[in-house]
Amino acid sequence: MLDKIIFFIYVVRCNSFSEAAKCYGISTSAGSRWILELEKQIGVSLLKRTTRKVIPTQAGLRLYECFDSINQEIDDVLNEIQSINNQTCGLIKIAATPLFARHYLAEIIGLFLIQYPYVTFKIVESAVELDMIEHVDFCILAAANYAGHREKDSLLVKRVLTKAPLITCCSPAYLERHDEPKVPQDLYSHNCLYASTLVGGNRWIFAHNNEQVTVEITQTVEVENSIILKEIAMHGGGIAYLPLTLIKQELEDGTLVEILEEFQTSYFEFSLYYRPRKQIAARHENFKKFLIEQTNIITERIYSGIKSHSDYL
């Protein structure tokens, strides 16, 4: 019954049988059967099922409120027991934005597994929201930051891992066909490329002489993948607003050129988020420290030789 109740908690958190089943590691059909068996055992309906989502009944909500905190206490006890012998083993679940996953996380996990071969990982690579923290141990997100920006209050622990400036850039071939923009407002008359999942979106922010300008650019191309956006810019499709981490090599070899250089852009922070706990398992504590240390090493390597953007480090 405890297995079924804990799975029920996942269903309420995810608003979905299939997503809860993925998190719990069982099939959707098995999970659905568990809930039916649980409802039969306790004699009440726990969930209202529709074609789009799953909503707890009044009884289901009460069960969730009681056992969600109990489940957290069980996790804390298990973490405490594991930490007695400082055993770095078990599963670590991470949700990470694609850019961080590819430029940082893959290397970091590879190095971590050399030291701690008994740890296993489950990684969700997507433009994650903080709601994902309900299903994973750590979230790594990119968040906008610029002069005057205020972040929403959160009960989660946040640790900034690294910063990446957003660079306004295009190909030399594009500049051969169009006049180079001199001020941000000139972008209104240009082909601009927009990544819906990239911080900044279609609102590009610039600062000059303590004045801030926000340009809502014309969306020539909208795409969810910033790597595809880079490729379009490299082939002369328009002007992009991309992280330095993504285009460092292209700037060095001249495939892309920076424009509006005298205007400071916004930047995004890659930040680590996790729930505060009374006890943290050895595998989580060791990985968190390793992640922070290795992110700093990789960041220094990425930005080596780029003096004009040293103020972002």
Order of alpha helices (4+ residues) and beta strands (2+ residues): alpha-alpha-alpha-beta-beta-alpha-beta-alpha-beta-beta-beta-alpha-beta-beta-beta-beta-alpha-beta-alpha-beta-beta-beta-alpha
